[in-house]
Amino acid sequence: MNHNKGQLRRAVEGRKQRLIQHLIHKGLYGYEDHRHLTEFTLTELESEWKNAQLLGREDHIS
C-alpha cells in the first residue's frame, strides 16, 4: 500500500512540475514565481493551465 502511495505522490509531483514549466514557458509566470507555484495543488495548476490555453485561443481569434 505504501508503495502505491509513493508512486502516486511521484506521479502527482511530476505532473505539477510539468505544469509549472509550461506556465513559466508560456510567460504567465516568471522563474521567480516557481517557489510560489509549487505550493499550488495539482487541481489549481491544471486550472491555471486551462485558463492559459483559453487565453491563447482568444488571442488567435481576435
Rosetta blueprint (number, residue, H / E / L):
1 M L
2 N H
3 H H
4 N H
5 K H
6 G H
7 Q H
8 L H
9 R H
10 R H
11 A H
12 V H
13 E H
14 G H
15 R H
16 K H
17 Q H
18 R H
19 L H
20 I H
21 Q H
22 H H
23 L H
24 I H
25 H H
26 K L
27 G L
28 L L
29 Y L
30 G L
31 Y H
32 E H
33 D H
34 H H
35 R H
36 H H
37 L H
38 T H
39 E L
40 F L
41 T L
42 L H
43 T H
44 E H
45 L H
46 E H
47 S H
48 E H
49 W H
50 K H
51 N H
52 A H
53 Q H
54 L H
55 L H
56 G H
57 R H
58 E H
59 D H
60 H H
61 I H
62 S L
